[in-house]
Amino acid sequence: MLKKSSIIALSCAVCSFAVFSVSTFATSTLSTPITLKSVTADMEFLASDDLKGRKIGTLGITQTENYIEQQFKQAGLVPLKSLNSYKQTFNLITFTPKTIEVTLNNELIANSDITFTGALETFNWQQSEVKQQVVAANDDLSAIIKQVNIQGDNTVLLVNSQHKELFQRYQNHFATGVKTTSARKQSALVMILTEQMSITQLAINAVIIKSKQQLNNVIGVIPGTEKPDEFVTFSAHHDHLGTHVLSIEDDATHNLVKPDNIYNGANDDASGVTAVLNLARYYSKHKPKRSIMFVTFTAEESGLLGSSYFINDINSESIIAMLNIEMIGKASEFGPGKFWMTGYERSNLASILNQQLQLNKQQIYADPYPKYRLFYRSDNASLAKVGVPAHSISSTQMSNDHDYHQVSDNLASLDLVQMTDIINAIAFASKPLIDAQQTPSRIEKAIAKPTGLIF
């Protein structure tokens, strides 16, 4: 590992929660550098216990979105032309399995041997009313389920018990429900773990609960003076995991105590949202030649739902580049204030940014964790698949981050000085894009995969 920079404890009251590294960024390269004070103020709000982990569908995420909207307004940003406000509102529909009763060959099947999914709210099937397929011990269960999903027909699968382990994984997955932002086919899949490999009698009665949540991406724009229809986009996701119920018995008193149960998501991804807010304030003091779009996405933790909706509702060709900022609160293996980019080789965006950063004797590093496939695991992926040079910037040591998706991902675990350095470096590196001096190459569009109709 690289040598760590010296560490000091800041004595100011607002920063008393943590220990920070000494700033290494040459702030003279920016006319109005982004300050530690501003970064700290945003982080103290976004990672606070009051927001209860910013889970979708909660008061905490509504408060988060209102805060982001307020900051965009105060910075002088305007809504996207196609929207009536700073919020891009859409509905998340969830179909959650509730109850099922299956009689197969006149035998009542235990619920532990059944799993089901789909968007059919109530169904009562008899043998002649549904497609049936046997999955033998040597068959490829995953491939069969994939094909059934693509075809979208009401289907019953008799699954040989040799597939029990994989069956239980599907069982756990289906129990969380089908989440969608678009219409679904009114169909369902029922899987039965059994030694029986034929059907002489079948009766299925099931209920799936449909629920609806309103979700919001938050978007602010600084119009460009010369190329207003071209956008450089900075983004992050503002949702996280919420809370969990946890009580343990104190060994001394035998009383139940409640330890920390809030997933504050300080690094993931209050740090990225803080970067977006501070970049918005910084660029609002300048007159960019290209328009700049600042976006915070919802429901990233639920499967990139916010960014998927966003890119389906906007002209992707208008987005020249996207810098998605994800988990920059901790020093990278390259040193404090240094950061890396996912999908480094997929466009020449890193080369453009590095050319600018060399003026400050800095650089963006390639993703050092290719085995984690991080390029596909954050909101940049939703834009990259349609050709936008969209990449995520991070500094976290993914192979050694014990706070990831834990309640310990809180403000005290972060180094806000090095985080401020990174945000300043992003602002400096982006100048050739903002000033319309450079245009990165497009990413090769992904081949569209068949969409599942059942789940």
C-alpha atoms as one frame of an Amber mdcrd trajectory, in Angstrom:
protein
   0.000   0.000   0.000   1.046   3.565  -0.577   2.282   5.597   2.286  -0.512
   7.403   4.139  -0.396  11.168   4.488   0.036  12.583   7.967  -3.066  12.726
  10.119  -4.344  15.562  12.264  -7.441  16.017  14.394  -9.438  19.113  13.550
 -10.452  21.030  16.617 -13.375  22.988  15.145 -16.693  21.984  16.658 -18.343
  21.207  13.344 -15.610  18.687  12.463 -15.050  17.152  15.875 -16.599  13.819
  14.885 -13.628  12.513  12.910  -9.941  12.536  12.140  -8.884  13.890   8.763
  -5.861  13.774   6.491  -3.981  16.921   5.569  -5.231  18.492   2.342  -2.979
  17.824  -0.621  -4.944  19.568  -3.373  -3.493  22.773  -4.788  -6.594  24.912
  -4.390  -4.955  27.762  -6.258  -5.961  25.948  -9.465  -9.617  26.828  -8.774
 -10.758  30.424  -8.557 -13.255  29.632  -5.771 -12.293  26.281  -4.219 -14.927
  24.058  -2.668 -14.454  24.227   1.080 -14.337  21.660   3.860 -16.959  23.703
   5.714 -19.470  23.353   2.879 -18.753  19.642   2.440 -19.115  19.032   6.177
 -22.462  20.839   6.372 -23.976  18.665   3.632 -22.551  15.467   5.079 -23.839
  16.240   8.570 -27.352  16.498   7.167 -27.324  13.681   4.612 -25.699  11.101
   6.918 -27.616  12.074  10.045 -29.654   9.643  12.131 -32.674  11.903  11.573
 -33.018  10.642   7.991 -33.226   7.003   9.182 -31.114   5.616   6.367 -32.902
   7.348   3.437 -34.860   4.266   2.368 -37.328   4.653  -0.491 -40.886   5.176
   0.669 -39.902   6.786   3.988 -40.053  10.280   5.433 -36.262  10.302   5.546
 -35.845  10.098   1.795 -38.506  12.768   1.279 -36.558  15.074   3.597 -33.397
  14.238   1.659 -34.997  15.101  -1.676 -36.402  18.347  -0.311 -32.942  19.305
   0.957 -31.323  18.613  -2.418 -34.049  20.576  -4.202 -33.545  23.497  -1.816
 -29.786  23.502  -2.412 -30.292  23.493  -6.190 -32.666  26.441  -5.897 -30.317
  28.398  -3.670 -27.451  27.792  -6.098 -29.540  29.249  -8.926 -30.042  26.045
 -10.887 -33.185  25.662 -12.989 -35.365  22.582 -13.577 -34.881  20.471 -16.673
 -37.041  21.909 -19.482 -39.157  18.779 -19.774 -40.087  18.895 -16.071 -42.319
  21.207 -14.058 -40.043  21.098 -11.005 -36.663  19.883  -9.830 -38.184  16.470
  -9.115 -38.594  13.823 -11.776 -41.483  11.850 -10.327 -42.437   8.302 -11.242
 -44.182   5.326  -9.675 -42.573   2.135  -8.442 -45.005  -0.775  -8.600 -44.237
  -3.780  -6.393 -45.942  -7.174  -6.665 -45.286  -9.124  -3.450 -46.324 -12.782
  -3.017 -48.696 -13.154  -0.061 -50.460 -16.523   0.127 -50.557 -19.689  -1.941
 -52.096 -23.146  -1.638 -51.078 -25.920  -4.019 -52.573 -29.365  -4.396 -50.540
 -31.592  -6.699 -51.813 -35.055  -7.602 -54.267 -34.790  -4.684 -51.474 -33.999
  -2.215 -51.252 -30.670  -0.360 -47.765 -29.251  -0.908 -45.925 -27.625   2.004
 -45.257 -23.900   1.544 -41.563 -24.553   2.108 -41.573 -26.413  -1.224 -43.321
 -23.635  -3.177 -42.195 -20.316  -4.575 -44.083 -17.993  -6.890 -43.820 -14.603
  -8.531 -45.513 -12.399 -11.099 -47.918  -9.506 -11.580 -51.143 -11.509 -11.407
 -52.875 -10.341  -8.238 -55.224 -13.298  -7.713 -55.254 -16.608  -9.539 -57.027
 -19.930  -9.248 -55.482 -22.423 -11.624 -56.559 -25.885 -12.598 -54.413 -28.296
 -14.576 -55.796 -27.378 -18.007 -55.452 -23.614 -17.469 -51.701 -23.297 -17.180
 -48.508 -24.394 -18.926 -46.622 -27.173 -17.177 -42.976 -28.159 -17.384 -40.804
 -30.675 -15.590 -37.266 -29.752 -14.499 -35.381 -33.016 -14.148 -32.297 -33.505
 -12.000 -29.903 -32.934 -14.896 -31.742 -29.969 -16.427 -30.506 -26.368 -16.265
 -32.997 -24.759 -13.877 -31.735 -21.206 -14.404 -31.970 -21.469 -18.192 -35.489
 -22.877 -18.009 -36.677 -20.132 -15.638 -35.119 -17.495 -17.909 -36.964 -18.855
 -20.935 -40.274 -19.070 -19.047 -39.795 -15.445 -17.943 -39.178 -14.266 -21.506
 -42.229 -16.141 -22.844 -44.389 -14.685 -20.082 -47.030 -17.418 -19.924 -48.743
 -18.631 -16.757 -46.479 -21.558 -15.894 -45.994 -24.276 -13.283 -42.574 -25.866
 -12.951 -42.111 -29.198 -11.191 -38.536 -28.943  -9.929 -36.600 -32.051  -8.968
 -35.245 -31.926  -5.400 -31.682 -32.149  -6.763 -32.103 -28.415  -7.424 -33.047
 -27.638  -3.808 -30.221 -25.171  -3.114 -30.886 -23.083  -6.230 -34.642 -23.407
  -5.701 -34.275 -21.855  -2.234 -32.258 -18.980  -3.673 -35.076 -18.240  -6.100
 -37.504 -18.608  -3.217 -35.700 -15.907  -1.231 -35.442 -13.680  -4.299 -39.107
 -13.989  -5.287 -40.227 -13.263  -1.709 -38.971  -9.675  -2.050 -41.440  -9.054
  -4.860 -41.295  -7.804  -8.446 -40.349  -4.125  -8.680 -41.128  -2.266 -11.876
 -41.617   1.270 -13.184 -43.562   0.126 -16.249 -46.569  -2.057 -17.033 -46.168
  -5.804 -16.496 -47.906  -8.699 -18.148 -50.664 -10.207 -16.021 -49.023 -13.584
 -15.571 -47.296 -15.673 -12.908 -44.807 -18.464 -12.337 -45.219 -21.146  -9.679
 -42.354 -23.516  -8.840 -42.847 -26.691  -6.823 -39.945 -28.650  -5.348 -41.001
 -32.254  -5.661 -40.028 -35.804  -6.604 -43.165 -36.067  -8.729 -42.376 -35.584
 -12.393 -45.888 -35.617 -13.865 -49.229 -33.958 -13.177 -52.540 -35.804 -12.991
 -54.315 -33.246 -10.798 -53.452 -29.613 -10.020 -55.147 -26.827  -8.068 -53.446
 -23.533  -7.189 -54.959 -20.601  -5.296 -52.687 -17.609  -4.762 -52.666 -13.918
  -3.910 -50.035 -11.362  -4.908 -50.250  -7.895  -3.339 -49.807  -4.882  -5.631
 -48.475  -1.708  -4.019 -47.388   1.647  -5.425 -44.759   4.134  -4.259 -43.984
   7.560  -5.664 -40.263   8.031  -6.233 -38.248  11.098  -7.187 -34.986  11.778
  -8.914 -33.840  15.348  -8.262 -32.451  17.311 -11.224 -31.019  20.820 -11.548
 -29.511  22.484 -14.611 -27.076  25.303 -15.339 -27.799  26.301 -18.970 -24.811
  26.556 -21.272 -24.012  29.850 -22.990 -22.934  28.329 -26.320 -24.211  24.740
 -26.415 -27.327  24.711 -24.217 -28.597  21.433 -25.717 -25.461  19.497 -24.773
 -25.139  18.300 -21.183 -22.275  17.315 -18.943 -23.883  15.350 -16.125 -22.754
  14.930 -12.528 -24.720  12.377 -10.531 -24.981  10.311  -7.358 -27.731   8.342
  -5.622 -29.476   9.704  -2.544 -31.246   6.526  -1.344 -29.847   3.954   1.066
 -30.926   0.927   3.112 -32.987   2.434   5.950 -32.992   0.730   9.349 -33.302
  -2.743  10.798 -34.805  -4.005  14.053 -32.145  -5.181  16.438 -32.312  -5.891
  20.158 -29.742  -7.740  22.233 -29.594  -8.693  25.883 -27.122  -6.835  28.067
 -24.924  -9.437  29.791 -24.836  -7.497  33.068 -28.460  -6.361  33.452 -30.216
  -8.939  31.264 -32.246  -6.037  29.861 -32.839  -5.644  26.136 -30.787  -2.831
  24.627 -30.990  -1.360  21.130 -27.616  -0.760  19.499 -27.155   1.342  16.354
 -29.667   0.154  13.752 -29.478   2.973  11.191 -27.756   2.480   7.858 -26.589
   6.086   7.543 -24.939   5.508   4.172 -22.368   8.235   4.779 -19.944   6.927
   2.186 -22.639   5.156   0.147 -23.675   7.593  -1.121 -24.084  10.760   0.949
 -20.508  11.450  -0.120 -21.500  11.425  -3.795 -24.575  13.600  -3.232 -22.430
  16.065  -1.296 -20.053  16.187  -4.259 -22.939  16.885  -6.655 -24.241  19.709
  -4.441 -20.847  21.334  -4.095 -20.092  21.023  -7.794 -23.448  22.680  -8.481
 -22.551  25.583  -6.214 -19.102  25.870  -7.754 -20.278  25.902 -11.363 -23.210
  28.212 -10.584 -20.588  30.927 -10.036 -19.310  30.441 -13.607 -20.956  30.572
 -17.006 -20.419  27.181 -18.647 -20.440  26.895 -22.427 -22.136  23.503 -22.252
 -25.145  22.968 -20.037 -24.481  21.089 -16.816 -27.042  18.690 -15.377 -26.844
  17.706 -11.718 -28.837  14.583 -10.856 -29.352  12.616  -7.675 -31.034   9.295
  -8.318 -33.441   7.389  -6.141 -33.714   3.596  -5.792 -30.155   2.760  -6.802
 -30.067   0.212  -4.005 -33.247  -1.360  -5.436 -31.639  -2.113  -8.786 -30.686
   1.210 -10.459 -34.385   2.025 -10.856 -34.033   5.813 -10.693 -31.324   6.036
 -13.336 -33.122   3.492 -15.540 -36.245   5.638 -15.505 -34.205   8.795 -16.083
 -32.466   7.581 -19.231 -35.708   6.257 -20.706 -37.255   9.710 -20.273 -34.520
  11.841 -21.832 -32.599  12.088 -25.104 -29.432  10.172 -24.291 -27.634  11.721
 -27.282 -27.799  15.098 -25.545 -25.603  13.853 -22.692 -21.976  14.365 -23.700
 -20.532  12.751 -20.575 -21.610  11.524 -17.161 -19.494  11.489 -14.035 -21.307
   9.417 -11.444 -19.794   9.907  -7.992 -19.979   6.938  -5.665 -18.267   6.485
  -2.285 -15.469   9.079  -2.147 -15.339   9.474   1.634 -12.348   7.211   2.245
  -8.750   7.329   1.054  -7.991   5.074  -1.901  -5.124   2.638  -2.122  -3.394
   5.270  -4.258  -3.450   7.752  -1.366  -5.766  10.372   0.183  -7.393  12.720
  -2.312  -6.813  10.299  -5.196  -9.542   8.446  -7.003 -10.280   5.852  -9.659
 -12.821   5.378 -12.429 -14.892   2.363 -13.457 -14.872   1.331 -17.106 -11.643
   3.264 -17.593 -10.952   1.717 -21.005 -14.494   1.953 -22.404 -14.212   5.576
 -23.566 -11.534   8.260 -23.683 -13.163  10.270 -20.895 -10.431   9.351 -18.400
  -7.793  10.470 -20.901  -9.477  13.864 -21.288  -9.735  14.337 -17.539  -6.165
  13.205 -16.968  -4.843  15.621 -19.544  -6.367  18.413 -17.495  -5.329  16.955
 -14.139  -1.690  16.739 -15.219  -1.604  20.528 -14.920  -2.104  19.961 -11.204
   0.167  16.889 -11.054  -2.806  14.619 -10.422  -4.477  11.751 -12.245  -7.465
   9.453 -12.304  -6.535   5.802 -11.842  -8.119   2.791 -13.498 -10.512   0.719
 -11.395  -8.246  -1.509  -9.279 -11.068  -3.983  -8.522 -12.160  -5.430 -11.900
 -13.371  -8.681 -10.338 -16.213  -6.795  -8.633 -17.601  -5.594 -11.997 -18.295
  -2.165 -10.499 -18.951  -0.584 -13.886 -22.279  -2.444 -13.927 -23.223  -1.867
 -10.292 -23.891   1.861 -10.122 -26.124   4.345 -11.928 -23.598   5.015 -14.680
 -24.504   1.598 -16.104 -28.029   2.753 -17.026 -26.570   5.473 -19.261 -23.562
   3.541 -20.536 -25.725   0.785 -21.988 -27.267   3.322 -24.429 -23.870   4.738
 -25.434 -23.270   7.639 -23.043 -19.634   7.889 -21.863 -20.822   7.326 -18.308
 -18.427   6.232 -15.577 -18.364   6.130 -11.789 -15.677   7.835  -9.734 -14.758
   6.368  -6.357 -11.956   6.241  -3.819 -13.063   3.428  -1.528 -10.854   0.377
  -1.105 -13.575  -2.080  -2.053 -11.580  -5.155  -1.083 -10.999  -3.759   2.398
 -14.099  -1.723   3.231 -15.715  -3.301   6.286 -18.334  -0.532   6.527 -19.930
  -1.154   3.127 -23.682  -1.698   3.627 -23.188  -1.796   7.394 -24.500   0.499
  10.131 -20.866   1.533  10.664 -20.949   3.483   7.386 -21.338   6.711   9.310
 -19.715  10.131   9.420 -17.072   9.092  11.930 -15.667   6.537   9.475 -14.861
   9.103   6.771 -12.046  11.504   5.931 -13.733  14.685   4.759 -10.519  16.553
   4.012  -9.446  14.064   1.355 -13.052  13.945   0.137 -13.007  17.725  -0.329
  -9.765  17.332  -2.289 -11.463  14.848  -4.615 -14.435  17.145  -5.256 -12.090
  20.033  -6.084 -10.143  17.744  -8.401 -13.350  16.685 -10.193 -14.272  20.338
 -10.690 -10.826  21.086 -12.093 -10.691  17.985 -14.301 -14.089  18.698 -15.856
 -13.200  22.114 -17.287 -12.469  20.859 -20.843 -15.934  19.251 -20.920 -17.725
  22.242 -19.444 -15.920  24.692 -21.742 -16.766  22.550 -24.798 -13.093  22.071
 -25.600 -13.299  18.267 -25.522 -15.969  15.697 -26.381 -15.395  12.102 -25.216
 -16.019   9.131 -27.459 -19.294   7.242 -27.062 -19.394   3.869 -25.367 -20.421
   0.930 -27.511 -24.109   0.358 -26.882 -25.036  -2.822 -25.081 -26.980  -5.440
 -27.001 -30.475  -5.338 -25.571 -31.348  -8.475 -23.636 -34.861  -9.923 -23.827
 -37.002  -8.373 -21.123 -38.570 -10.717 -18.585 -42.355 -10.497 -18.649 -43.070
 -12.231 -15.333 -40.329 -10.872 -13.050
